[in-house]
Amino acid sequence: MERKVFHAMYDDDDKLKEAAQLIVDKGIRIKEVFSPFPIHGIDPIIGVKRTRLAICAFMYALTGTSLALLGMWYFMISDWPMNIGGKPNQSLIDNVTSFLPVTFEFSVLCGAHGMSITYLLRNGTVPGMIADNPHPRSTNDRFIMEVTTDENSSMSADDISKIISSTNPEELSEKEY
């Protein structure tokens, strides 16, 4: 069986969504969509599962909260207790209200940095990596839909090409890989 990849280019995100819906309705699975900005509503059309990134964000923030409280306990209570404003320094519970702003900010810091690193690693967009977008204009003003014959083995490449062409793309490229 021939292994081909089709890239259909559209000039509007609504046209891409309509074309994706028509293609999916005909039984073709879309592998990827490349766009210069997020297209709201495309995920359920092309079958992208809900992300678990929010779980990672919670875990990173929880790590930040734990590290902040542990650090403040060590610095302000265990290692070098200070009397600041007459506040007692015998336990963390006595000072927790004073430590809340710093704890919150450190949680946000760890959550944001952890999410950024996870996002870059998960998407393969670490600085210095070569981009794998099919066309340079997909980061500027064009929307590209990628369909492969590997994921649509029940149809021939010619049938897939005809169905994609029926959606009137601005440009349709076909490559063997």
C-alpha positions as protocol buffer text, in pm:
chain_id: "A"
residue {
  index: 1
  type: MET
  ca { x: 0 y: 0 z: 0 }
}
residue {
  index: 2
  type: GLU
  ca { x: 125 y: 346 z: -86 }
}
residue {
  index: 3
  type: ARG
  ca { x: 199 y: 574 z: 207 }
}
residue {
  index: 4
  type: LYS
  ca { x: 97 y: 931 z: 132 }
}
residue {
  index: 5
  type: VAL
  ca { x: 33 y: 1245 z: 327 }
}
residue {
  index: 6
  type: PHE
  ca { x: -209 y: 1515 z: 209 }
}
residue {
  index: 7
  type: HIS
  ca { x: -187 y: 1879 z: 316 }
}
residue {
  index: 8
  type: ALA
  ca { x: -494 y: 2089 z: 239 }
}
residue {
  index: 9
  type: MET
  ca { x: -442 y: 2464 z: 286 }
}
residue {
  index: 10
  type: TYR
  ca { x: -728 y: 2704 z: 365 }
}
residue {
  index: 11
  type: ASP
  ca { x: -729 y: 3080 z: 408 }
}
residue {
  index: 12
  type: ASP
  ca { x: -995 y: 3096 z: 682 }
}
residue {
  index: 13
  type: ASP
  ca { x: -1046 y: 2902 z: 1003 }
}
residue {
  index: 14
  type: ASP
  ca { x: -1421 y: 2865 z: 944 }
}
residue {
  index: 15
  type: LYS
  ca { x: -1356 y: 2713 z: 601 }
}
residue {
  index: 16
  type: LEU
  ca { x: -1114 y: 2469 z: 762 }
}
residue {
  index: 17
  type: LYS
  ca { x: -1368 y: 2368 z: 1026 }
}
residue {
  index: 18
  type: GLU
  ca { x: -1640 y: 2314 z: 764 }
}
residue {
  index: 19
  type: ALA
  ca { x: -1400 y: 2112 z: 547 }
}
residue {
  index: 20
  type: ALA
  ca { x: -1286 y: 1906 z: 845 }
}
residue {
  index: 21
  type: GLN
  ca { x: -1646 y: 1828 z: 938 }
}
residue {
  index: 22
  type: LEU
  ca { x: -1724 y: 1716 z: 579 }
}
residue {
  index: 23
  type: ILE
  ca { x: -1411 y: 1502 z: 561 }
}
residue {
  index: 24
  type: VAL
  ca { x: -1471 y: 1337 z: 900 }
}
residue {
  index: 25
  type: ASP
  ca { x: -1836 y: 1272 z: 809 }
}
residue {
  index: 26
  type: LYS
  ca { x: -1712 y: 1074 z: 505 }
}
residue {
  index: 27
  type: GLY
  ca { x: -1505 y: 848 z: 731 }
}
residue {
  index: 28
  type: ILE
  ca { x: -1160 y: 1001 z: 692 }
}
residue {
  index: 29
  type: ARG
  ca { x: -949 y: 1057 z: 1001 }
}
residue {
  index: 30
  type: ILE
  ca { x: -758 y: 1386 z: 1016 }
}
residue {
  index: 31
  type: LYS
  ca { x: -413 y: 1346 z: 1168 }
}
residue {
  index: 32
  type: GLU
  ca { x: -328 y: 1709 z: 1247 }
}
residue {
  index: 33
  type: VAL
  ca { x: -431 y: 2069 z: 1192 }
}
residue {
  index: 34
  type: PHE
  ca { x: -171 y: 2346 z: 1172 }
}
residue {
  index: 35
  type: SER
  ca { x: -284 y: 2702 z: 1236 }
}
residue {
  index: 36
  type: PRO
  ca { x: -133 y: 3034 z: 1344 }
}
residue {
  index: 37
  type: PHE
  ca { x: -372 y: 3052 z: 1641 }
}
residue {
  index: 38
  type: PRO
  ca { x: -602 y: 2814 z: 1830 }
}
residue {
  index: 39
  type: ILE
  ca { x: -920 y: 2723 z: 1643 }
}
residue {
  index: 40
  type: HIS
  ca { x: -1202 y: 2689 z: 1894 }
}
residue {
  index: 41
  type: GLY
  ca { x: -1421 y: 2389 z: 1824 }
}
residue {
  index: 42
  type: ILE
  ca { x: -1179 y: 2195 z: 1601 }
}
residue {
  index: 43
  type: ASP
  ca { x: -1078 y: 1941 z: 1868 }
}
residue {
  index: 44
  type: PRO
  ca { x: -1407 y: 1750 z: 1883 }
}
residue {
  index: 45
  type: ILE
  ca { x: -1434 y: 1756 z: 1504 }
}
residue {
  index: 46
  type: ILE
  ca { x: -1097 y: 1590 z: 1442 }
}
residue {
  index: 47
  type: GLY
  ca { x: -1119 y: 1365 z: 1749 }
}
residue {
  index: 48
  type: VAL
  ca { x: -856 y: 1514 z: 1978 }
}
residue {
  index: 49
  type: LYS
  ca { x: -896 y: 1386 z: 2332 }
}
residue {
  index: 50
  type: ARG
  ca { x: -928 y: 1623 z: 2624 }
}
residue {
  index: 51
  type: THR
  ca { x: -587 y: 1722 z: 2756 }
}
residue {
  index: 52
  type: ARG
  ca { x: -457 y: 1618 z: 3096 }
}
residue {
  index: 53
  type: LEU
  ca { x: -241 y: 1928 z: 3125 }
}
residue {
  index: 54
  type: ALA
  ca { x: -461 y: 2064 z: 3404 }
}
residue {
  index: 55
  type: ILE
  ca { x: -360 y: 1770 z: 3622 }
}
residue {
  index: 56
  type: CYS
  ca { x: 4 y: 1859 z: 3561 }
}
residue {
  index: 57
  type: ALA
  ca { x: -68 y: 2223 z: 3651 }
}
residue {
  index: 58
  type: PHE
  ca { x: -221 y: 2116 z: 3980 }
}
residue {
  index: 59
  type: MET
  ca { x: 74 y: 1892 z: 4061 }
}
residue {
  index: 60
  type: TYR
  ca { x: 326 y: 2169 z: 3983 }
}
residue {
  index: 61
  type: ALA
  ca { x: 133 y: 2419 z: 4196 }
}
residue {
  index: 62
  type: LEU
  ca { x: 107 y: 2167 z: 4479 }
}
residue {
  index: 63
  type: THR
  ca { x: 484 y: 2117 z: 4458 }
}
residue {
  index: 64
  type: GLY
  ca { x: 529 y: 2495 z: 4476 }
}
residue {
  index: 65
  type: THR
  ca { x: 301 y: 2517 z: 4780 }
}
residue {
  index: 66
  type: SER
  ca { x: 489 y: 2238 z: 4958 }
}
residue {
  index: 67
  type: LEU
  ca { x: 830 y: 2387 z: 4879 }
}
residue {
  index: 68
  type: ALA
  ca { x: 721 y: 2735 z: 4990 }
}
residue {
  index: 69
  type: LEU
  ca { x: 583 y: 2615 z: 5322 }
}
residue {
  index: 70
  type: LEU
  ca { x: 882 y: 2388 z: 5384 }
}
residue {
  index: 71
  type: GLY
  ca { x: 1124 y: 2667 z: 5299 }
}
residue {
  index: 72
  type: MET
  ca { x: 950 y: 2926 z: 5516 }
}
residue {
  index: 73
  type: TRP
  ca { x: 929 y: 2681 z: 5805 }
}
residue {
  index: 74
  type: TYR
  ca { x: 1301 y: 2611 z: 5776 }
}
residue {
  index: 75
  type: PHE
  ca { x: 1413 y: 2973 z: 5723 }
}
residue {
  index: 76
  type: MET
  ca { x: 1179 y: 3150 z: 5966 }
}
residue {
  index: 77
  type: ILE
  ca { x: 1111 y: 2892 z: 6238 }
}
residue {
  index: 78
  type: SER
  ca { x: 1370 y: 2616 z: 6251 }
}
residue {
  index: 79
  type: ASP
  ca { x: 1700 y: 2763 z: 6133 }
}
residue {
  index: 80
  type: TRP
  ca { x: 1693 y: 3128 z: 6237 }
}
residue {
  index: 81
  type: PRO
  ca { x: 1374 y: 3233 z: 6417 }
}
residue {
  index: 82
  type: MET
  ca { x: 1310 y: 3607 z: 6414 }
}
residue {
  index: 83
  type: ASN
  ca { x: 1059 y: 3820 z: 6596 }
}
residue {
  index: 84
  type: ILE
  ca { x: 904 y: 4032 z: 6322 }
}
residue {
  index: 85
  type: GLY
  ca { x: 625 y: 4259 z: 6435 }
}
residue {
  index: 86
  type: GLY
  ca { x: 575 y: 4066 z: 6756 }
}
residue {
  index: 87
  type: LYS
  ca { x: 454 y: 3753 z: 6576 }
}
residue {
  index: 88
  type: PRO
  ca { x: 533 y: 3423 z: 6745 }
}
residue {
  index: 89
  type: ASN
  ca { x: 774 y: 3189 z: 6572 }
}
residue {
  index: 90
  type: GLN
  ca { x: 719 y: 2864 z: 6759 }
}
residue {
  index: 91
  type: SER
  ca { x: 524 y: 2684 z: 6485 }
}
residue {
  index: 92
  type: LEU
  ca { x: 417 y: 2709 z: 6124 }
}
residue {
  index: 93
  type: ILE
  ca { x: 48 y: 2713 z: 6220 }
}
residue {
  index: 94
  type: ASP
  ca { x: 96 y: 3034 z: 6420 }
}
residue {
  index: 95
  type: ASN
  ca { x: 251 y: 3210 z: 6118 }
}
residue {
  index: 96
  type: VAL
  ca { x: 60 y: 3058 z: 5828 }
}
residue {
  index: 97
  type: THR
  ca { x: -143 y: 3375 z: 5763 }
}
residue {
  index: 98
  type: SER
  ca { x: 178 y: 3573 z: 5724 }
}
residue {
  index: 99
  type: PHE
  ca { x: 314 y: 3314 z: 5483 }
}
residue {
  index: 100
  type: LEU
  ca { x: 7 y: 3291 z: 5257 }
}
residue {
  index: 101
  type: PRO
  ca { x: 104 y: 3561 z: 5001 }
}
residue {
  index: 102
  type: VAL
  ca { x: 449 y: 3411 z: 4949 }
}
residue {
  index: 103
  type: THR
  ca { x: 305 y: 3060 z: 4936 }
}
residue {
  index: 104
  type: PHE
  ca { x: 50 y: 3163 z: 4673 }
}
residue {
  index: 105
  type: GLU
  ca { x: 306 y: 3342 z: 4458 }
}
residue {
  index: 106
  type: PHE
  ca { x: 551 y: 3053 z: 4473 }
}
residue {
  index: 107
  type: SER
  ca { x: 272 y: 2810 z: 4381 }
}
residue {
  index: 108
  type: VAL
  ca { x: 186 y: 3021 z: 4076 }
}
residue {
  index: 109
  type: LEU
  ca { x: 554 y: 3048 z: 3983 }
}
residue {
  index: 110
  type: CYS
  ca { x: 609 y: 2672 z: 3998 }
}
residue {
  index: 111
  type: GLY
  ca { x: 281 y: 2601 z: 3820 }
}
residue {
  index: 112
  type: ALA
  ca { x: 356 y: 2842 z: 3535 }
}
residue {
  index: 113
  type: HIS
  ca { x: 713 y: 2728 z: 3483 }
}
residue {
  index: 114
  type: GLY
  ca { x: 619 y: 2361 z: 3506 }
}
residue {
  index: 115
  type: MET
  ca { x: 336 y: 2407 z: 3255 }
}
residue {
  index: 116
  type: SER
  ca { x: 560 y: 2595 z: 3012 }
}
residue {
  index: 117
  type: ILE
  ca { x: 828 y: 2327 z: 3023 }
}
residue {
  index: 118
  type: THR
  ca { x: 572 y: 2045 z: 2996 }
}
residue {
  index: 119
  type: TYR
  ca { x: 400 y: 2215 z: 2702 }
}
residue {
  index: 120
  type: LEU
  ca { x: 726 y: 2267 z: 2514 }
}
residue {
  index: 121
  type: LEU
  ca { x: 846 y: 1912 z: 2574 }
}
residue {
  index: 122
  type: ARG
  ca { x: 510 y: 1752 z: 2495 }
}
residue {
  index: 123
  type: ASN
  ca { x: 471 y: 1939 z: 2167 }
}
residue {
  index: 124
  type: GLY
  ca { x: 832 y: 1899 z: 2063 }
}
residue {
  index: 125
  type: THR
  ca { x: 885 y: 2274 z: 2037 }
}
residue {
  index: 126
  type: VAL
  ca { x: 1188 y: 2306 z: 2259 }
}
residue {
  index: 127
  type: PRO
  ca { x: 1399 y: 2608 z: 2157 }
}
residue {
  index: 128
  type: GLY
  ca { x: 1649 y: 2510 z: 1890 }
}
residue {
  index: 129
  type: MET
  ca { x: 1441 y: 2227 z: 1742 }
}
residue {
  index: 130
  type: ILE
  ca { x: 1355 y: 2231 z: 1374 }
}
residue {
  index: 131
  type: ALA
  ca { x: 988 y: 2303 z: 1309 }
}
residue {
  index: 132
  type: ASP
  ca { x: 786 y: 2024 z: 1150 }
}
residue {
  index: 133
  type: ASN
  ca { x: 506 y: 2237 z: 1010 }
}
residue {
  index: 134
  type: PRO
  ca { x: 429 y: 2144 z: 650 }
}
residue {
  index: 135
  type: HIS
  ca { x: 427 y: 2498 z: 510 }
}
residue {
  index: 136
  type: PRO
  ca { x: 592 y: 2816 z: 639 }
}
residue {
  index: 137
  type: ARG
  ca { x: 269 y: 3014 z: 603 }
}
residue {
  index: 138
  type: SER
  ca { x: 95 y: 2794 z: 859 }
}
residue {
  index: 139
  type: THR
  ca { x: 251 y: 3015 z: 1126 }
}
residue {
  index: 140
  type: ASN
  ca { x: 141 y: 3334 z: 951 }
}
residue {
  index: 141
  type: ASP
  ca { x: -200 y: 3338 z: 784 }
}
residue {
  index: 142
  type: ARG
  ca { x: -290 y: 2992 z: 650 }
}
residue {
  index: 143
  type: PHE
  ca { x: -461 y: 2688 z: 801 }
}
residue {
  index: 144
  type: ILE
  ca { x: -342 y: 2341 z: 703 }
}
residue {
  index: 145
  type: MET
  ca { x: -510 y: 2006 z: 752 }
}
residue {
  index: 146
  type: GLU
  ca { x: -297 y: 1689 z: 739 }
}
residue {
  index: 147
  type: VAL
  ca { x: -444 y: 1354 z: 633 }
}
residue {
  index: 148
  type: THR
  ca { x: -238 y: 1035 z: 595 }
}
residue {
  index: 149
  type: THR
  ca { x: -317 y: 709 z: 419 }
}
residue {
  index: 150
  type: ASP
  ca { x: -177 y: 513 z: 717 }
}
residue {
  index: 151
  type: GLU
  ca { x: -464 y: 625 z: 938 }
}
residue {
  index: 152
  type: ASN
  ca { x: -722 y: 576 z: 661 }
}
residue {
  index: 153
  type: SER
  ca { x: -640 y: 231 z: 531 }
}
residue {
  index: 154
  type: SER
  ca { x: -999 y: 160 z: 428 }
}
residue {
  index: 155
  type: MET
  ca { x: -978 y: 418 z: 145 }
}
residue {
  index: 156
  type: SER
  ca { x: -740 y: 457 z: -144 }
}
residue {
  index: 157
  type: ALA
  ca { x: -520 y: 764 z: -184 }
}
residue {
  index: 158
  type: ASP
  ca { x: -720 y: 871 z: -490 }
}
residue {
  index: 159
  type: ASP
  ca { x: -1048 y: 857 z: -297 }
}
residue {
  index: 160
  type: ILE
  ca { x: -900 y: 1060 z: -13 }
}
residue {
  index: 161
  type: SER
  ca { x: -765 y: 1315 z: -260 }
}
residue {
  index: 162
  type: LYS
  ca { x: -1105 y: 1351 z: -430 }
}
residue {
  index: 163
  type: ILE
  ca { x: -1288 y: 1398 z: -100 }
}
residue {
  index: 164
  type: ILE
  ca { x: -1037 y: 1661 z: 18 }
}
residue {
  index: 165
  type: SER
  ca { x: -1055 y: 1836 z: -321 }
}
residue {
  index: 166
  type: SER
  ca { x: -1433 y: 1855 z: -291 }
}
residue {
  index: 167
  type: THR
  ca { x: -1390 y: 2091 z: 7 }
}
residue {
  index: 168
  type: ASN
  ca { x: -1222 y: 2349 z: -223 }
}
residue {
  index: 169
  type: PRO
  ca { x: -890 y: 2399 z: -49 }
}
residue {
  index: 170
  type: GLU
  ca { x: -672 y: 2688 z: -157 }
}
residue {
  index: 171
  type: GLU
  ca { x: -390 y: 2440 z: -216 }
}
residue {
  index: 172
  type: LEU
  ca { x: -364 y: 2061 z: -190 }
}
residue {
  index: 173
  type: SER
  ca { x: -26 y: 1892 z: -174 }
}
residue {
  index: 174
  type: GLU
  ca { x: 34 y: 1518 z: -185 }
}
residue {
  index: 175
  type: LYS
  ca { x: 362 y: 1362 z: -80 }
}
residue {
  index: 176
  type: GLU
  ca { x: 488 y: 1008 z: -40 }
}
residue {
  index: 177
  type: TYR
  ca { x: 675 y: 919 z: 276 }
}
